[in-house]
Amino acid sequence: MKRLMIFMLCLWMLAASAGAENAPLQLTVTGKVTESSRLSDEGLRILNTVLSRLMIRQTAFPDGERAELVIDGKVMWSVERRMDAKGTVVIFSDMQGYRTAADEPDALMLLSSTGREMHIPLFAPDAYEASAADVYDLMHTAVEPVLQKSTTTVQHAASSPRYDRYTLTAEQMNILWPKIVATAQPHFDRDGGEKEYWQMAAEVVFTGDVRIKRLYDTAGKELGIQLTGNGILLGTERKISLLMGYTKGKGGSLTLSAKALKGKDNLKINASLKERTKEEETIYTLNCDFTHVLQGETKSGDFALTLKHAGDAWSGKASWQQGNKSLTVEGSVLQGADGMQGNAIITEKEKKKVLFGAELLFQTEKTQQPEERQVPMKDLSGMTQERARTVLYPEEMTLMRALMYLLNDLPEEARWHLTHELRTDNWHTGDDVPVINDGEQWIVEEDTP
């Protein structure tokens, strides 16, 4: 339950912060569980009795966010996260702060043992245009382009009738490539969630000439890029090709392929965004899929998102699929004079079996930015994750006390019933279980009310 609560907070923080670029915004969330493969009908009833006393309140502002667990109308636990030039500061319960470097998991992620595995694979559609001038300035230091009048087609985007062609030797490209990646990354990976993939891209070593097309639309504005060349990726020499472009109001696409010259290693990523307006309704459709074959092991997955916008109303559906498991979020939002209100239905499945279902109700309103608090600070930068979690142990205990308060009002039999059904094998085999020393014997016995 602790990990579920912190994971929910991570999601609220990532979601709400996106809407607070101009003014602080407060998001209030309540909800119930509608289905669970681990709970009986009675267990589900007890859990929803507990959840009816719980509310998550999230305040997002331009340089950070704050989340609070509100139980019976009282703030029982809080976490505040702020970003600055030095990294990320997380403050728990307005008492203790923890600093991590910008490229490290912050204290909230460390506490929950979660990363950004389920983050939405989106970047701003204008990311390429925003980075293009700086990227091509770098290339101009090595080679001058040649204008070509020829049509290049990018799915959903406008037609490109001409382009600038850059041809770089392997030596020239290997000098420029890490700089190009570093220049483009902040525009595409704005929340830092894709750091490891950008690092992998920066480590590509090209083995032959690289050809790059700087695509323009009919008005001469930036439309996209096409890159082809051979290079070593993850220890394998591959044929690498990239085609990417976007036109506001129409859409665009990205196609990346890195297939081994010998063997079956292959990386393929496809993404397309279509924008269309019909009468007074605008519909955005995004589809992403990937396949990665490396040393005989295959990983694949896909993400799909549909958003509809008409007047003050938004509705949509997002789904993640990887292997046999899928996660779907479907909801609607109505914008009013004082804020937004809406609902979201979450469904997790394994094949066709529903593992978990929940319904969330939320509303937003403008608010004041929280005052910056001066608290004792501990620096976790450079620590191993195991060591950092040890330092964060007191914060885990504080959260556990808040959750124990939430469960304490349950009758003993109901509390036993709920915790018994929610328990997994990790309760005696997980990482948090003490290691048995040689010669030591102990038995855990469970008393049934």
Wavefront OBJ file of the C-alpha trace (Angstrom):
o trace
v 0.000 0.000 0.000
v 2.932 2.324 0.767
v 4.406 1.835 -2.717
v 0.988 2.316 -4.316
v 0.498 5.627 -2.504
v 3.936 6.994 -3.461
v 3.585 5.778 -7.051
v 0.250 7.622 -7.281
v 1.936 10.745 -5.944
v 4.681 10.430 -8.584
v 2.021 10.225 -11.298
v 0.090 13.229 -9.968
v 3.298 15.260 -9.804
v 4.282 14.421 -13.370
v 0.775 15.102 -14.673
v -0.079 18.258 -12.747
v 3.257 19.983 -13.274
v 2.603 20.025 -17.028
v -0.353 22.371 -16.484
v 1.359 24.846 -14.181
v 3.737 26.650 -16.518
v 2.059 30.020 -15.966
v 0.240 29.964 -12.608
v 0.100 27.603 -9.600
v -2.587 24.964 -9.974
v -4.090 22.740 -7.292
v -5.356 19.263 -8.168
v -7.560 17.307 -5.753
v -8.075 13.568 -6.334
v -10.376 11.026 -4.718
v -11.183 7.551 -5.968
v -12.242 3.979 -5.523
v -11.083 0.564 -6.686
v -13.633 -1.112 -8.944
v -11.857 -4.425 -9.607
v -8.903 -6.352 -8.195
v -7.765 -9.880 -8.965
v -6.294 -10.071 -5.444
v -9.399 -8.996 -3.525
v -12.656 -10.717 -2.774
v -15.899 -8.718 -2.812
v -15.534 -8.211 0.933
v -11.914 -7.144 0.601
v -12.884 -4.650 -2.116
v -15.615 -3.219 0.108
v -13.195 -2.790 3.029
v -10.556 -1.161 0.835
v -13.033 1.378 -0.535
v -14.134 2.163 3.012
v -10.515 3.075 3.719
v -10.107 5.052 0.478
v -13.261 7.075 1.189
v -11.316 8.785 3.998
v -8.352 9.610 1.772
v -7.726 12.524 -0.581
v -4.601 13.493 -2.504
v -4.071 17.210 -2.927
v -1.455 18.348 -5.434
v -0.175 21.866 -6.054
v 1.927 22.428 -9.165
v 3.880 25.603 -9.839
v 6.453 26.607 -12.477
v 9.572 25.254 -10.738
v 8.134 22.393 -8.713
v 5.169 20.701 -7.062
v 3.771 19.741 -3.685
v 1.553 16.772 -2.801
v -0.312 16.067 0.425
v -2.042 12.990 1.819
v -5.222 14.240 3.454
v -6.946 11.783 5.804
v -10.232 12.728 7.462
v -9.628 16.309 6.373
v -6.164 16.530 7.979
v -2.797 16.665 6.201
v -1.014 13.560 7.480
v 2.015 13.540 5.156
v 3.419 15.807 2.463
v 6.191 15.896 -0.090
v 7.451 18.923 -1.987
v 9.781 18.818 -4.969
v 11.661 21.781 -6.422
v 14.120 21.938 -9.312
v 17.016 24.349 -9.614
v 20.343 24.616 -11.444
v 22.009 22.226 -8.964
v 19.453 19.426 -9.242
v 16.303 18.418 -7.367
v 15.312 19.054 -3.754
v 12.589 16.943 -2.115
v 11.183 18.011 1.265
v 9.129 15.588 3.354
v 6.491 16.805 5.828
v 8.068 20.302 5.866
v 10.784 18.927 8.161
v 13.681 17.465 6.170
v 15.028 18.013 2.672
v 17.106 15.786 0.378
v 19.087 16.951 -2.654
v 19.964 14.834 -5.698
v 21.759 15.735 -8.907
v 19.698 16.569 -11.993
v 20.574 13.277 -13.702
v 19.765 11.072 -10.661
v 16.459 9.666 -9.336
v 15.094 12.132 -6.810
v 14.295 11.250 -3.187
v 10.613 10.506 -3.871
v 11.508 8.015 -6.609
v 14.129 6.421 -4.365
v 11.634 6.091 -1.521
v 9.093 4.368 -3.750
v 11.615 2.270 -5.717
v 9.956 3.546 -8.886
v 11.321 5.307 -11.907
v 9.558 6.596 -14.985
v 8.828 3.236 -16.608
v 5.222 4.248 -17.277
v 5.821 7.872 -18.254
v 3.974 8.985 -21.357
v 6.344 8.761 -24.348
v 5.590 12.261 -25.592
v 7.767 15.193 -26.494
v 6.590 18.629 -27.579
v 5.876 18.543 -31.341
v 7.982 21.685 -31.756
v 11.080 19.998 -30.255
v 12.845 19.565 -33.591
v 12.164 23.118 -34.742
v 13.348 24.466 -31.373
v 16.668 22.622 -31.609
v 17.295 22.842 -35.378
v 19.176 26.147 -35.535
v 21.727 25.113 -32.891
v 22.151 21.621 -34.343
v 22.838 22.880 -37.860
v 25.173 25.592 -36.573
v 27.292 22.730 -35.247
v 27.283 20.966 -38.611
v 28.232 24.171 -40.431
v 31.528 24.115 -38.553
v 32.446 20.933 -40.470
v 30.669 21.071 -43.832
v 28.582 23.351 -46.052
v 25.194 22.038 -47.242
v 24.026 21.635 -50.831
v 20.475 22.695 -51.722
v 18.418 19.961 -53.414
v 14.982 20.356 -55.005
v 13.317 17.004 -54.472
v 10.170 15.895 -52.632
v 10.428 14.010 -49.332
v 7.281 12.584 -47.726
v 6.787 12.528 -43.947
v 3.606 10.807 -42.754
v 0.859 13.278 -41.685
v 3.166 16.308 -42.165
v 3.132 18.727 -45.099
v 5.154 17.833 -48.184
v 8.826 18.842 -48.275
v 9.738 20.066 -51.809
v 13.391 20.838 -51.003
v 16.142 20.189 -48.516
v 19.727 21.033 -47.609
v 22.007 17.993 -47.956
v 24.927 17.541 -45.565
v 27.484 14.799 -46.191
v 29.924 14.158 -43.346
v 32.749 11.649 -43.076
v 32.798 9.214 -40.168
v 35.585 11.233 -38.547
v 33.672 14.509 -38.862
v 30.446 12.950 -37.547
v 32.074 11.244 -34.571
v 33.463 14.598 -33.432
v 30.115 16.375 -33.841
v 27.669 13.635 -32.818
v 27.960 13.840 -28.994
v 27.540 17.625 -29.250
v 24.484 17.244 -31.516
v 22.849 14.807 -29.072
v 23.572 17.082 -26.095
v 22.099 20.056 -27.959
v 18.891 18.264 -29.010
v 18.185 16.307 -25.817
v 16.792 19.130 -23.624
v 14.174 19.959 -26.258
v 12.979 16.383 -26.719
v 13.470 14.934 -23.222
v 12.143 17.805 -21.151
v 11.517 15.823 -17.950
v 14.757 13.801 -18.087
v 12.907 10.480 -18.184
v 14.700 9.217 -21.294
v 18.254 9.918 -20.119
v 19.560 6.367 -20.598
v 18.333 6.222 -24.207
v 19.921 9.550 -25.080
v 23.156 8.368 -23.494
v 22.977 5.236 -25.634
v 22.435 7.412 -28.721
v 25.409 9.638 -27.864
v 27.683 6.576 -27.734
v 27.049 5.611 -31.381
v 30.317 5.457 -33.364
v 29.833 6.001 -37.086
v 31.840 3.816 -39.483
v 31.180 5.522 -42.829
v 29.798 8.644 -44.456
v 26.623 10.080 -42.928
v 24.021 11.844 -45.068
v 21.640 14.337 -43.484
v 18.717 16.137 -45.127
v 17.398 19.341 -43.559
v 13.790 19.326 -44.759
v 11.819 22.516 -45.474
v 8.127 23.035 -46.204
v 6.772 25.069 -49.122
v 7.135 28.287 -47.097
v 10.794 27.557 -46.356
v 10.216 26.760 -42.659
v 11.780 23.853 -40.762
v 9.827 20.641 -41.362
v 12.071 17.750 -40.349
v 15.241 15.750 -40.769
v 16.402 12.567 -42.478
v 19.645 10.824 -41.468
v 21.261 7.700 -42.925
v 24.593 6.049 -42.222
v 26.320 3.044 -40.685
v 27.443 3.006 -37.071
v 28.172 0.827 -34.058
v 25.305 0.673 -31.544
v 25.340 -1.649 -28.506
v 28.395 -3.415 -29.851
v 26.921 -4.152 -33.289
v 27.563 -2.361 -36.604
v 24.209 -1.334 -38.006
v 22.529 0.553 -40.813
v 20.967 3.545 -39.067
v 18.156 5.593 -40.557
v 15.974 8.328 -39.079
v 13.101 10.259 -40.654
v 11.228 12.802 -38.585
v 8.974 15.759 -39.343
v 5.999 17.756 -38.066
v 3.569 20.381 -39.369
v 1.405 22.305 -36.927
v -2.282 21.583 -37.471
v -1.604 18.450 -39.539
v 0.711 16.177 -37.560
v 3.892 14.293 -38.225
v 5.852 11.126 -37.612
v 9.150 9.627 -36.512
v 10.716 6.441 -37.854
v 14.007 5.101 -36.493
v 15.688 1.902 -37.624
v 19.031 0.452 -36.529
v 19.417 -3.003 -38.110
v 22.630 -5.013 -37.738
v 24.657 -5.540 -40.919
v 25.257 -9.101 -39.701
v 22.998 -11.029 -37.368
v 19.472 -10.306 -36.125
v 20.037 -7.408 -33.716
v 17.582 -4.663 -34.588
v 15.958 -1.577 -33.085
v 12.803 -0.128 -34.637
v 10.742 2.789 -33.339
v 7.692 4.208 -35.080
v 5.574 7.125 -33.899
v 2.880 9.125 -35.637
v 0.741 12.076 -34.584
v -2.332 13.108 -36.540
v -4.226 16.323 -35.883
v -7.588 16.955 -37.486
v -10.372 19.461 -36.925
v -13.956 18.626 -37.784
v -16.525 21.368 -37.253
v -15.757 22.568 -33.694
v -13.937 19.424 -32.521
v -10.186 18.804 -32.742
v -8.896 15.233 -32.484
v -5.303 14.241 -31.763
v -4.244 10.645 -32.439
v -0.816 9.417 -31.364
v 0.581 5.927 -31.916
v 4.023 4.685 -30.855
v 5.538 1.208 -31.070
v 8.997 -0.260 -30.653
v 10.781 -3.568 -31.215
v 14.252 -4.244 -29.852
v 16.107 -7.451 -30.697
v 19.455 -7.842 -28.915
v 21.467 -11.054 -28.606
v 18.429 -13.245 -29.246
v 16.152 -11.464 -26.769
v 13.181 -9.504 -28.105
v 11.353 -6.670 -26.338
v 8.398 -4.842 -27.802
v 5.642 -2.512 -26.748
v 3.285 0.171 -27.927
v 1.487 3.269 -26.727
v -1.664 4.829 -28.141
v -3.401 8.070 -27.252
v -6.538 9.726 -28.566
v -7.598 13.180 -27.359
v -10.723 15.079 -28.346
v -11.162 18.772 -27.686
v -14.400 20.674 -28.202
v -15.015 24.009 -26.521
v -14.374 23.601 -22.794
v -14.393 19.793 -22.870
v -11.535 17.308 -23.267
v -11.857 13.535 -23.433
v -9.442 10.794 -24.297
v -7.976 7.366 -23.911
v -4.361 6.270 -23.414
v -3.090 2.699 -23.443
v 0.292 1.087 -22.799
v 0.998 -2.466 -23.993
v 4.118 -4.500 -23.226
v 4.190 -8.253 -23.484
v 0.958 -9.734 -22.119
v 0.205 -6.760 -19.869
v -1.650 -3.562 -20.688
v -2.668 -0.406 -18.864
v -5.504 1.819 -20.058
v -6.539 5.244 -18.791
v -9.779 6.726 -20.119
v -11.303 9.966 -18.939
v -12.842 13.362 -19.538
v -12.262 16.903 -18.309
v -14.551 19.946 -18.328
v -13.057 23.432 -18.045
v -15.083 25.871 -15.966
v -14.635 29.447 -14.867
v -12.981 28.397 -11.601
v -10.997 25.386 -12.828
v -11.398 21.910 -14.257
v -13.195 18.802 -13.084
v -13.270 15.312 -14.496
v -12.810 11.612 -14.035
v -10.429 8.866 -15.107
v -10.965 5.116 -15.327
v -7.823 2.987 -14.976
v -7.704 -0.654 -16.071
v -4.729 -3.023 -15.870
v -4.937 -6.361 -17.683
v -2.874 -9.461 -18.316
v -4.086 -10.760 -21.653
v -7.879 -10.495 -21.193
v -7.872 -10.883 -17.411
v -8.472 -7.683 -15.430
v -5.862 -7.353 -12.686
v -6.891 -3.955 -11.387
v -9.512 -1.297 -12.038
v -10.084 2.081 -10.426
v -12.081 5.254 -10.927
v -10.640 8.626 -9.965
v -12.491 11.913 -9.572
v -10.490 15.109 -9.733
v -10.840 18.852 -9.880
v -8.405 21.719 -10.271
v -8.379 25.333 -9.239
v -5.895 28.186 -9.239
v -4.041 28.657 -5.983
v -1.109 30.430 -4.374
v 2.434 29.135 -4.730
v 3.656 27.522 -1.487
v 6.287 29.475 0.391
v 9.783 28.055 0.101
v 10.693 26.475 3.443
v 14.096 26.506 5.064
v 14.711 23.015 6.432
v 17.765 20.851 7.225
v 19.198 19.382 4.020
v 20.916 16.075 3.277
v 22.820 15.573 0.018
v 22.182 12.199 -1.667
v 24.144 13.089 -4.824
v 26.529 10.358 -5.897
v 25.206 7.780 -3.404
v 24.245 4.302 -4.522
v 20.484 3.809 -4.545
v 20.793 1.261 -1.707
v 22.671 3.753 0.465
v 20.278 6.585 -0.380
v 17.261 4.461 0.577
v 18.896 3.747 3.926
v 19.227 7.489 4.542
v 15.540 7.910 3.570
v 14.340 5.179 5.969
v 12.959 7.679 8.579
v 10.721 9.203 5.882
v 9.387 5.747 5.057
v 8.479 5.245 8.709
v 6.657 8.589 8.801
v 4.579 7.588 5.793
v 3.891 4.168 7.304
v 2.538 5.840 10.462
v 0.144 7.876 8.305
v -1.072 4.710 6.568
v -1.396 2.897 9.893
v -3.607 5.763 11.079
v -5.736 5.214 7.976
v -6.191 1.519 8.848
v -6.520 1.852 12.608
v -10.222 2.747 12.573
v -11.076 -0.529 10.872
v -12.397 -3.326 13.086
v -9.618 -5.825 13.764
v -11.243 -8.546 11.677
v -11.709 -6.222 8.678
v -8.105 -4.975 8.955
v -6.779 -8.538 9.041
v -8.979 -9.499 6.082
v -7.718 -6.603 3.933
v -4.012 -6.938 4.744
v -4.190 -10.722 4.299
v -5.646 -10.415 0.776
v -3.290 -7.621 -0.279
v -0.224 -9.498 0.908
v 2.104 -11.131 -1.622
v 5.020 -13.545 -1.239
v 7.268 -10.488 -0.846
v 6.174 -10.193 2.772
v 8.676 -12.930 3.630
v 10.932 -13.023 0.552
v 11.218 -9.358 -0.481
v 14.207 -7.045 -0.254
v 12.987 -5.528 3.032
v 12.959 -8.848 4.902
v 15.921 -9.287 7.307
v 18.561 -11.763 6.173
v 18.793 -14.918 8.330
v 22.248 -15.430 9.781
v 23.884 -18.866 9.865
v 22.496 -20.923 12.717
v 19.570 -18.547 13.230
v 16.043 -19.934 13.034
v 12.813 -18.037 13.285
v 9.195 -18.592 12.369
v 6.517 -16.038 11.495
v 3.097 -17.049 12.773
v -0.125 -15.315 11.852
v -2.961 -14.925 14.339
v -6.434 -14.990 12.833
v -8.979 -12.772 14.624
l 1 2 3 4 5 6 7 8 9 10 11 12 13 14 15 16 17 18 19 20 21 22 23 24 25 26 27 28 29 30 31 32 33 34 35 36 37 38 39 40 41 42 43 44 45 46 47 48 49 50 51 52 53 54 55 56 57 58 59 60 61 62 63 64 65 66 67 68 69 70 71 72 73 74 75 76 77 78 79 80 81 82 83 84 85 86 87 88 89 90 91 92 93 94 95 96 97 98 99 100 101 102 103 104 105 106 107 108 109 110 111 112 113 114 115 116 117 118 119 120 121 122 123 124 125 126 127 128 129 130 131 132 133 134 135 136 137 138 139 140 141 142 143 144 145 146 147 148 149 150 151 152 153 154 155 156 157 158 159 160 161 162 163 164 165 166 167 168 169 170 171 172 173 174 175 176 177 178 179 180 181 182 183 184 185 186 187 188 189 190 191 192 193 194 195 196 197 198 199 200 201 202 203 204 205 206 207 208 209 210 211 212 213 214 215 216 217 218 219 220 221 222 223 224 225 226 227 228 229 230 231 232 233 234 235 236 237 238 239 240 241 242 243 244 245 246 247 248 249 250 251 252 253 254 255 256 257 258 259 260 261 262 263 264 265 266 267 268 269 270 271 272 273 274 275 276 277 278 279 280 281 282 283 284 285 286 287 288 289 290 291 292 293 294 295 296 297 298 299 300 301 302 303 304 305 306 307 308 309 310 311 312 313 314 315 316 317 318 319 320 321 322 323 324 325 326 327 328 329 330 331 332 333 334 335 336 337 338 339 340 341 342 343 344 345 346 347 348 349 350 351 352 353 354 355 356 357 358 359 360 361 362 363 364 365 366 367 368 369 370 371 372 373 374 375 376 377 378 379 380 381 382 383 384 385 386 387 388 389 390 391 392 393 394 395 396 397 398 399 400 401 402 403 404 405 406 407 408 409 410 411 412 413 414 415 416 417 418 419 420 421 422 423 424 425 426 427 428 429 430 431 432 433 434 435 436 437 438 439 440 441 442 443 444 445 446 447 448 449
